[in-house]
Each structure stands twice: as C-alpha cells, then as structure tokens.
Amino acid sequence: MLGTILLIVLILLLIGAFPAWPHSRSWGYGPTGGVGVIVVVVIVLLIAGVI
C-alpha cells in the first residue's frame, strides 16, 4: 500500500518536473531525469518486494 502511494506521488513529481513553462525551458531535462531515476528505482524495489 505504501509503495503504491509512493509510486503515484513520484509519477506526479515526474509530470510536474517536465520543462513546459517558458521560465523553465532553460533548465533542460535535469529535473525530469532525476525524478525519473527515482521512479525507476522505486518500481524495481516494488517488483523485488522490498517496499
């Protein structure tokens, strides 16, 4: 249950970090990539049964 909530929150962060606004276009894909790595790690931990 906790893992599912964590995964949903991280996916929302991933969507929110996407550089869609004019002021954030100069950031590149750094924020999205960082949150994406965290999402992948959480998915692997959920599949492995650690979380």
C-alpha distance matrix in Angstrom:
0.0 3.8 5.4 5.3 6.5 8.7 10.0 10.9 12.6 14.4 15.6 17.0 18.7 20.1 21.6 22.9 24.6 26.6 30.3 31.3 33.3 36.9 36.5 33.7 35.3 37.1 33.9 33.5 30.3 29.4 26.5 25.0 25.5 24.0 20.7 20.9 21.1 18.1 16.1 17.7 16.9 13.2 13.4 15.5 13.4 10.4 13.3 14.8 11.9 12.4 9.1
3.8 0.0 3.8 5.5 5.2 6.1 8.6 10.0 10.7 12.3 14.3 15.5 16.5 18.3 20.2 21.1 22.4 24.8 28.3 29.7 31.5 35.0 34.2 31.4 33.3 34.8 31.4 31.3 28.1 26.9 24.0 22.9 23.3 21.4 18.3 18.9 19.0 15.6 14.2 16.2 15.0 11.3 12.5 14.7 12.1 10.1 13.6 14.7 12.0 11.4 7.6
5.4 3.8 0.0 3.8 5.5 5.0 6.0 8.6 9.9 10.4 12.2 14.3 15.2 16.2 18.4 19.8 20.8 22.9 26.5 28.1 30.2 33.6 33.0 29.9 31.4 32.9 29.5 29.0 25.7 24.6 22.0 20.5 20.6 18.9 15.9 16.0 15.9 12.8 11.1 12.6 11.6 7.8 8.7 11.0 8.8 6.6 10.2 11.6 9.6 9.3 5.8
5.3 5.5 3.8 0.0 3.8 5.4 5.0 6.2 8.7 9.9 10.6 12.4 14.3 15.2 16.7 18.4 19.9 21.7 25.4 26.5 28.7 32.3 32.0 29.1 30.5 32.4 29.3 28.6 25.3 24.8 22.0 20.1 20.7 19.6 16.2 16.0 16.7 14.0 11.4 13.3 13.3 9.6 9.4 12.5 11.3 8.4 11.3 13.7 12.0 12.6 9.3
6.5 5.2 5.5 3.8 0.0 3.8 5.4 5.2 6.2 8.6 10.0 10.7 12.4 14.3 15.6 16.6 18.4 20.5 24.1 25.1 26.9 30.5 30.1 27.3 29.2 31.0 27.9 27.8 24.7 24.0 20.9 19.4 20.5 19.1 15.5 16.2 17.2 14.1 12.1 14.7 14.7 11.0 11.9 15.0 13.6 11.4 14.7 16.8 15.0 14.8 11.1
8.7 6.1 5.0 5.4 3.8 0.0 3.8 5.5 5.2 6.2 8.6 10.0 10.5 12.3 14.4 15.2 16.3 18.8 22.3 23.8 25.6 29.1 28.3 25.4 27.2 28.7 25.4 25.2 22.1 21.0 18.0 16.8 17.6 15.8 12.4 13.3 14.0 10.6 9.1 12.0 11.5 8.1 9.9 12.8 11.4 10.1 13.6 15.3 14.1 13.2 9.7
10.0 8.6 6.0 5.0 5.4 3.8 0.0 3.8 5.5 5.1 6.2 8.6 9.8 10.4 12.4 14.1 15.2 17.0 20.7 22.1 24.4 27.9 27.5 24.4 25.7 27.5 24.3 23.6 20.3 19.7 17.0 15.1 15.7 14.6 11.2 11.1 12.2 9.5 6.8 9.5 10.1 6.8 7.4 10.9 10.6 9.0 11.9 14.3 13.7 13.6 10.7
10.9 10.0 8.6 6.2 5.2 5.5 3.8 0.0 3.8 5.5 5.2 6.3 8.7 9.8 10.7 12.3 14.3 15.9 19.6 20.4 22.6 26.2 26.1 23.3 24.8 26.9 24.0 23.6 20.5 20.3 17.3 15.3 16.8 16.0 12.3 12.5 14.5 12.1 9.4 12.4 13.5 10.5 10.8 14.5 14.3 12.4 15.1 17.8 17.0 17.1 14.0
12.6 10.7 9.9 8.7 6.2 5.2 5.5 3.8 0.0 3.8 5.5 5.1 6.3 8.7 10.0 10.5 12.3 14.7 18.1 19.2 20.9 24.4 23.8 21.1 23.1 24.9 21.9 22.0 19.2 18.6 15.2 14.0 15.7 14.4 10.7 12.0 13.9 11.2 9.5 13.1 13.8 11.1 12.4 15.9 15.4 14.3 17.3 19.5 18.7 18.1 14.8
14.4 12.3 10.4 9.9 8.6 6.2 5.1 5.5 3.8 0.0 3.8 5.4 4.9 6.1 8.7 9.6 10.3 12.7 16.2 17.9 19.9 23.2 22.6 19.5 21.1 22.7 19.5 19.2 16.2 15.4 12.3 10.9 12.2 10.8 7.1 8.3 10.2 7.6 6.0 9.8 10.7 8.8 10.3 13.5 13.6 13.2 15.9 18.0 17.9 17.1 14.4
15.6 14.3 12.2 10.6 10.0 8.6 6.2 5.2 5.5 3.8 0.0 3.8 5.3 4.9 6.3 8.6 9.8 11.1 14.9 16.0 18.5 22.0 22.0 18.9 20.1 22.2 19.3 18.6 15.5 15.6 12.8 10.4 12.1 11.9 8.3 8.2 11.0 9.6 6.9 10.1 12.2 10.5 10.7 14.3 15.1 14.2 16.3 19.0 19.2 19.1 16.5
17.0 15.5 14.3 12.4 10.7 10.0 8.6 6.3 5.1 5.4 3.8 0.0 3.8 5.3 5.1 6.1 8.6 10.2 13.7 14.4 16.3 20.0 19.9 17.3 18.9 21.2 18.6 18.5 15.9 16.1 12.8 11.0 13.6 13.4 9.8 10.7 13.7 12.2 10.2 13.6 15.5 13.7 14.3 17.9 18.4 17.4 19.8 22.4 22.3 21.9 19.0
18.7 16.5 15.2 14.3 12.4 10.5 9.8 8.7 6.3 4.9 5.3 3.8 0.0 3.8 5.4 4.9 6.0 8.8 12.0 13.5 15.2 18.5 17.9 15.0 16.8 18.7 15.7 15.9 13.4 13.0 9.5 8.5 11.1 10.3 6.9 9.0 11.8 10.2 9.4 13.0 14.4 13.2 14.7 17.8 18.2 18.0 20.5 22.7 22.8 21.9 19.2
20.1 18.3 16.2 15.2 14.3 12.3 10.4 9.8 8.7 6.1 4.9 5.3 3.8 0.0 3.8 5.4 5.2 6.6 10.3 12.1 14.5 17.7 17.6 14.3 15.3 17.3 14.4 13.8 10.8 11.1 8.2 5.8 8.3 8.7 5.5 6.2 9.7 9.3 8.1 11.0 13.3 12.8 13.6 16.6 17.8 17.7 19.7 22.0 22.7 22.1 19.9
21.6 20.2 18.4 16.7 15.6 14.4 12.4 10.7 10.0 8.7 6.3 5.1 5.4 3.8 0.0 3.8 5.5 5.5 9.2 9.8 12.3 15.9 16.3 13.5 14.4 17.1 14.9 14.2 11.8 13.0 10.3 7.8 11.0 12.0 9.2 9.6 13.2 13.1 11.4 14.2 16.7 16.0 16.3 19.5 20.8 20.3 22.1 24.8 25.3 25.1 22.6
22.9 21.1 19.8 18.4 16.6 15.2 14.1 12.3 10.5 9.6 8.6 6.1 4.9 5.4 3.8 0.0 3.8 5.5 8.2 9.0 10.4 14.0 13.8 11.3 13.1 15.6 13.3 13.7 12.0 12.6 9.4 8.3 12.0 12.2 9.8 11.4 14.7 14.1 13.3 16.5 18.5 17.7 18.7 21.8 22.7 22.4 24.6 27.0 27.3 26.6 24.0
24.6 22.4 20.8 19.9 18.4 16.3 15.2 14.3 12.3 10.3 9.8 8.6 6.0 5.2 5.5 3.8 0.0 3.8 6.2 8.5 10.1 13.1 12.5 9.2 10.8 12.8 10.1 10.3 8.5 8.9 5.7 5.1 8.9 9.2 7.7 9.5 12.6 12.6 12.6 15.4 17.3 17.3 18.5 21.2 22.3 22.6 24.7 26.7 27.5 26.5 24.3
26.6 24.8 22.9 21.7 20.5 18.8 17.0 15.9 14.7 12.7 11.1 10.2 8.8 6.6 5.5 5.5 3.8 0.0 3.8 5.8 8.6 11.5 11.9 8.7 9.1 11.7 9.7 9.0 7.3 9.2 7.4 5.5 9.1 10.9 9.8 10.3 13.7 14.6 14.0 16.3 18.8 19.1 19.6 22.3 23.9 24.1 25.7 28.0 29.1 28.5 26.4
30.3 28.3 26.5 25.4 24.1 22.3 20.7 19.6 18.1 16.2 14.9 13.7 12.0 10.3 9.2 8.2 6.2 3.8 0.0 3.8 5.9 8.0 8.5 5.3 5.3 8.2 7.2 6.9 7.0 9.2 8.3 7.8 11.0 12.8 12.6 13.4 16.4 17.6 17.5 19.5 21.9 22.5 23.2 25.6 27.3 27.7 29.3 31.5 32.6 31.9 29.9
31.3 29.7 28.1 26.5 25.1 23.8 22.1 20.4 19.2 17.9 16.0 14.4 13.5 12.1 9.8 9.0 8.5 5.8 3.8 0.0 3.8 6.7 8.6 6.9 6.6 10.3 10.3 10.1 10.4 13.0 11.9 11.0 14.3 16.2 15.5 16.1 19.4 20.4 19.8 21.9 24.6 24.8 25.2 27.9 29.6 29.6 31.1 33.6 34.6 34.2 32.0
33.3 31.5 30.2 28.7 26.9 25.6 24.4 22.6 20.9 19.9 18.5 16.3 15.2 14.5 12.3 10.4 10.1 8.6 5.9 3.8 0.0 3.8 5.6 5.4 6.4 9.7 10.4 11.4 12.6 14.6 13.3 13.4 16.7 18.2 17.6 18.8 21.9 22.6 22.4 24.8 27.1 27.2 28.0 30.8 32.2 32.2 34.0 36.4 37.2 36.5 34.1
36.9 35.0 33.6 32.3 30.5 29.1 27.9 26.2 24.4 23.2 22.0 20.0 18.5 17.7 15.9 14.0 13.1 11.5 8.0 6.7 3.8 0.0 3.8 5.5 5.5 8.2 10.1 11.4 13.7 15.6 15.1 15.6 18.6 20.1 20.2 21.4 24.3 25.2 25.3 27.5 29.8 30.2 31.1 33.6 35.1 35.4 37.1 39.4 40.4 39.5 37.3
36.5 34.2 33.0 32.0 30.1 28.3 27.5 26.1 23.8 22.6 22.0 19.9 17.9 17.6 16.3 13.8 12.5 11.9 8.5 8.6 5.6 3.8 0.0 3.8 5.8 7.1 8.5 11.0 13.4 14.5 13.8 15.2 18.1 19.0 19.3 21.0 23.6 24.3 24.8 27.2 29.1 29.6 30.8 33.3 34.5 35.0 37.0 39.0 39.9 38.7 36.5
33.7 31.4 29.9 29.1 27.3 25.4 24.4 23.3 21.1 19.5 18.9 17.3 15.0 14.3 13.5 11.3 9.2 8.7 5.3 6.9 5.4 5.5 3.8 0.0 3.8 5.4 5.4 7.7 9.7 10.8 10.1 11.4 14.3 15.2 15.6 17.3 19.8 20.7 21.3 23.5 25.4 26.1 27.3 29.6 30.9 31.6 33.5 35.4 36.4 35.2 33.2
35.3 33.3 31.4 30.5 29.2 27.2 25.7 24.8 23.1 21.1 20.1 18.9 16.8 15.3 14.4 13.1 10.8 9.1 5.3 6.6 6.4 5.5 5.8 3.8 0.0 3.8 5.4 6.0 8.6 10.7 11.1 11.8 14.1 15.9 16.7 17.6 20.1 21.6 22.0 23.8 26.0 27.0 27.8 30.0 31.7 32.4 33.9 35.9 37.3 36.3 34.5
37.1 34.8 32.9 32.4 31.0 28.7 27.5 26.9 24.9 22.7 22.2 21.2 18.7 17.3 17.1 15.6 12.8 11.7 8.2 10.3 9.7 8.2 7.1 5.4 3.8 0.0 3.8 5.4 9.0 10.2 11.4 12.9 14.5 16.0 17.5 18.6 20.5 22.2 23.2 24.8 26.6 28.0 29.1 30.9 32.6 33.7 35.2 36.9 38.3 37.1 35.5
33.9 31.4 29.5 29.3 27.9 25.4 24.3 24.0 21.9 19.5 19.3 18.6 15.7 14.4 14.9 13.3 10.1 9.7 7.2 10.3 10.4 10.1 8.5 5.4 5.4 3.8 0.0 3.8 6.5 6.7 7.7 9.8 11.3 12.3 14.0 15.4 17.1 18.6 19.9 21.5 23.1 24.5 25.9 27.6 29.0 30.3 31.9 33.5 34.9 33.5 32.0
33.5 31.3 29.0 28.6 27.8 25.2 23.6 23.6 22.0 19.2 18.6 18.5 15.9 13.8 14.2 13.7 10.3 9.0 6.9 10.1 11.4 11.4 11.0 7.7 6.0 5.4 3.8 0.0 3.8 5.7 7.8 8.5 9.5 11.5 13.3 13.8 15.6 17.7 18.7 19.8 21.8 23.5 24.4 25.9 27.8 29.1 30.3 32.0 33.7 32.6 31.3
30.3 28.1 25.7 25.3 24.7 22.1 20.3 20.5 19.2 16.2 15.5 15.9 13.4 10.8 11.8 12.0 8.5 7.3 7.0 10.4 12.6 13.7 13.4 9.7 8.6 9.0 6.5 3.8 0.0 3.8 5.8 5.3 5.9 8.5 10.2 10.2 12.1 14.4 15.1 16.1 18.3 19.9 20.7 22.3 24.3 25.4 26.6 28.3 30.0 29.1 27.9
29.4 26.9 24.6 24.8 24.0 21.0 19.7 20.3 18.6 15.4 15.6 16.1 13.0 11.1 13.0 12.6 8.9 9.2 9.2 13.0 14.6 15.6 14.5 10.8 10.7 10.2 6.7 5.7 3.8 0.0 3.8 5.5 5.1 6.1 8.7 9.7 10.7 12.6 14.3 15.4 16.8 18.6 20.0 21.3 22.9 24.5 25.9 27.2 28.8 27.5 26.3
26.5 24.0 22.0 22.0 20.9 18.0 17.0 17.3 15.2 12.3 12.8 12.8 9.5 8.2 10.3 9.4 5.7 7.4 8.3 11.9 13.3 15.1 13.8 10.1 11.1 11.4 7.7 7.8 5.8 3.8 0.0 3.8 5.5 5.2 6.3 8.4 10.1 11.0 12.4 14.4 15.7 16.9 18.5 20.3 21.5 22.7 24.6 26.0 27.2 25.9 24.2
25.0 22.9 20.5 20.1 19.4 16.8 15.1 15.3 14.0 10.9 10.4 11.0 8.5 5.8 7.8 8.3 5.1 5.5 7.8 11.0 13.4 15.6 15.2 11.4 11.8 12.9 9.8 8.5 5.3 5.5 3.8 0.0 3.8 5.5 5.3 5.9 8.6 10.0 10.4 12.2 14.3 15.3 16.3 18.3 20.0 20.8 22.4 24.2 25.6 24.7 23.1
25.5 23.3 20.6 20.7 20.5 17.6 15.7 16.8 15.7 12.2 12.1 13.6 11.1 8.3 11.0 12.0 8.9 9.1 11.0 14.3 16.7 18.6 18.1 14.3 14.1 14.5 11.3 9.5 5.9 5.1 5.5 3.8 0.0 3.8 5.5 4.9 6.2 8.7 9.7 10.4 12.4 14.3 15.2 16.5 18.4 19.9 21.0 22.5 24.3 23.3 22.3
24.0 21.4 18.9 19.6 19.1 15.8 14.6 16.0 14.4 10.8 11.9 13.4 10.3 8.7 12.0 12.2 9.2 10.9 12.8 16.2 18.2 20.1 19.0 15.2 15.9 16.0 12.3 11.5 8.5 6.1 5.2 5.5 3.8 0.0 3.8 5.3 5.3 6.6 8.8 10.1 11.0 12.7 14.5 15.8 17.0 18.7 20.4 21.4 22.9 21.4 20.3
20.7 18.3 15.9 16.2 15.5 12.4 11.2 12.3 10.7 7.1 8.3 9.8 6.9 5.5 9.2 9.8 7.7 9.8 12.6 15.5 17.6 20.2 19.3 15.6 16.7 17.5 14.0 13.3 10.2 8.7 6.3 5.3 5.5 3.8 0.0 3.8 5.4 5.1 6.2 8.7 9.9 10.6 12.4 14.4 15.3 16.4 18.5 20.0 21.0 19.7 18.1
20.9 18.9 16.0 16.0 16.2 13.3 11.1 12.5 12.0 8.3 8.2 10.7 9.0 6.2 9.6 11.4 9.5 10.3 13.4 16.1 18.8 21.4 21.0 17.3 17.6 18.6 15.4 13.8 10.2 9.7 8.4 5.9 4.9 5.3 3.8 0.0 3.8 5.4 5.0 6.3 8.7 9.9 10.6 12.4 14.3 15.3 16.6 18.4 19.9 19.2 18.0
21.1 19.0 15.9 16.7 17.2 14.0 12.2 14.5 13.9 10.2 11.0 13.7 11.8 9.7 13.2 14.7 12.6 13.7 16.4 19.4 21.9 24.3 23.6 19.8 20.1 20.5 17.1 15.6 12.1 10.7 10.1 8.6 6.2 5.3 5.4 3.8 0.0 3.8 5.4 5.1 6.2 8.7 9.9 10.7 12.4 14.3 15.5 16.5 18.4 17.3 16.6
18.1 15.6 12.8 14.0 14.1 10.6 9.5 12.1 11.2 7.6 9.6 12.2 10.2 9.3 13.1 14.1 12.6 14.6 17.6 20.4 22.6 25.2 24.3 20.7 21.6 22.2 18.6 17.7 14.4 12.6 11.0 10.0 8.7 6.6 5.1 5.4 3.8 0.0 3.8 5.4 5.1 6.2 8.6 9.9 10.6 12.3 14.3 15.3 16.4 15.0 13.8
16.1 14.2 11.1 11.4 12.1 9.1 6.8 9.4 9.5 6.0 6.9 10.2 9.4 8.1 11.4 13.3 12.6 14.0 17.5 19.8 22.4 25.3 24.8 21.3 22.0 23.2 19.9 18.7 15.1 14.3 12.4 10.4 9.7 8.8 6.2 5.0 5.4 3.8 0.0 3.8 5.5 5.1 6.2 8.7 9.9 10.5 12.3 14.2 15.2 14.6 13.1
17.7 16.2 12.6 13.3 14.7 12.0 9.5 12.4 13.1 9.8 10.1 13.6 13.0 11.0 14.2 16.5 15.4 16.3 19.5 21.9 24.8 27.5 27.2 23.5 23.8 24.8 21.5 19.8 16.1 15.4 14.4 12.2 10.4 10.1 8.7 6.3 5.1 5.4 3.8 0.0 3.8 5.5 5.1 6.2 8.6 9.8 10.6 12.2 14.2 13.9 13.3
16.9 15.0 11.6 13.3 14.7 11.5 10.1 13.5 13.8 10.7 12.2 15.5 14.4 13.3 16.7 18.5 17.3 18.8 21.9 24.6 27.1 29.8 29.1 25.4 26.0 26.6 23.1 21.8 18.3 16.8 15.7 14.3 12.4 11.0 9.9 8.7 6.2 5.1 5.5 3.8 0.0 3.8 5.4 5.2 6.2 8.6 9.9 10.5 12.3 11.1 10.9
13.2 11.3 7.8 9.6 11.0 8.1 6.8 10.5 11.1 8.8 10.5 13.7 13.2 12.8 16.0 17.7 17.3 19.1 22.5 24.8 27.2 30.2 29.6 26.1 27.0 28.0 24.5 23.5 19.9 18.6 16.9 15.3 14.3 12.7 10.6 9.9 8.7 6.2 5.1 5.5 3.8 0.0 3.8 5.4 5.0 6.1 8.6 9.7 10.4 9.5 8.2
13.4 12.5 8.7 9.4 11.9 9.9 7.4 10.8 12.4 10.3 10.7 14.3 14.7 13.6 16.3 18.7 18.5 19.6 23.2 25.2 28.0 31.1 30.8 27.3 27.8 29.1 25.9 24.4 20.7 20.0 18.5 16.3 15.2 14.5 12.4 10.6 9.9 8.6 6.2 5.1 5.4 3.8 0.0 3.8 5.4 5.0 6.2 8.5 9.8 10.3 9.4
15.5 14.7 11.0 12.5 15.0 12.8 10.9 14.5 15.9 13.5 14.3 17.9 17.8 16.6 19.5 21.8 21.2 22.3 25.6 27.9 30.8 33.6 33.3 29.6 30.0 30.9 27.6 25.9 22.3 21.3 20.3 18.3 16.5 15.8 14.4 12.4 10.7 9.9 8.7 6.2 5.2 5.4 3.8 0.0 3.8 5.4 5.1 6.1 8.5 8.9 9.5
13.4 12.1 8.8 11.3 13.6 11.4 10.6 14.3 15.4 13.6 15.1 18.4 18.2 17.8 20.8 22.7 22.3 23.9 27.3 29.6 32.2 35.1 34.5 30.9 31.7 32.6 29.0 27.8 24.3 22.9 21.5 20.0 18.4 17.0 15.3 14.3 12.4 10.6 9.9 8.6 6.2 5.0 5.4 3.8 0.0 3.8 5.4 5.0 6.1 5.3 6.0
10.4 10.1 6.6 8.4 11.4 10.1 9.0 12.4 14.3 13.2 14.2 17.4 18.0 17.7 20.3 22.4 22.6 24.1 27.7 29.6 32.2 35.4 35.0 31.6 32.4 33.7 30.3 29.1 25.4 24.5 22.7 20.8 19.9 18.7 16.4 15.3 14.3 12.3 10.5 9.8 8.6 6.1 5.0 5.4 3.8 0.0 3.8 5.4 5.1 6.2 5.4
13.3 13.6 10.2 11.3 14.7 13.6 11.9 15.1 17.3 15.9 16.3 19.8 20.5 19.7 22.1 24.6 24.7 25.7 29.3 31.1 34.0 37.1 37.0 33.5 33.9 35.2 31.9 30.3 26.6 25.9 24.6 22.4 21.0 20.4 18.5 16.6 15.5 14.3 12.3 10.6 9.9 8.6 6.2 5.1 5.4 3.8 0.0 3.8 5.4 7.8 8.6
14.8 14.7 11.6 13.7 16.8 15.3 14.3 17.8 19.5 18.0 19.0 22.4 22.7 22.0 24.8 27.0 26.7 28.0 31.5 33.6 36.4 39.4 39.0 35.4 35.9 36.9 33.5 32.0 28.3 27.2 26.0 24.2 22.5 21.4 20.0 18.4 16.5 15.3 14.2 12.2 10.5 9.7 8.5 6.1 5.0 5.4 3.8 0.0 3.8 5.6 8.0
11.9 12.0 9.6 12.0 15.0 14.1 13.7 17.0 18.7 17.9 19.2 22.3 22.8 22.7 25.3 27.3 27.5 29.1 32.6 34.6 37.2 40.4 39.9 36.4 37.3 38.3 34.9 33.7 30.0 28.8 27.2 25.6 24.3 22.9 21.0 19.9 18.4 16.4 15.2 14.2 12.3 10.4 9.8 8.5 6.1 5.1 5.4 3.8 0.0 3.8 5.6
12.4 11.4 9.3 12.6 14.8 13.2 13.6 17.1 18.1 17.1 19.1 21.9 21.9 22.1 25.1 26.6 26.5 28.5 31.9 34.2 36.5 39.5 38.7 35.2 36.3 37.1 33.5 32.6 29.1 27.5 25.9 24.7 23.3 21.4 19.7 19.2 17.3 15.0 14.6 13.9 11.1 9.5 10.3 8.9 5.3 6.2 7.8 5.6 3.8 0.0 3.8
9.1 7.6 5.8 9.3 11.1 9.7 10.7 14.0 14.8 14.4 16.5 19.0 19.2 19.9 22.6 24.0 24.3 26.4 29.9 32.0 34.1 37.3 36.5 33.2 34.5 35.5 32.0 31.3 27.9 26.3 24.2 23.1 22.3 20.3 18.1 18.0 16.6 13.8 13.1 13.3 10.9 8.2 9.4 9.5 6.0 5.4 8.6 8.0 5.6 3.8 0.0
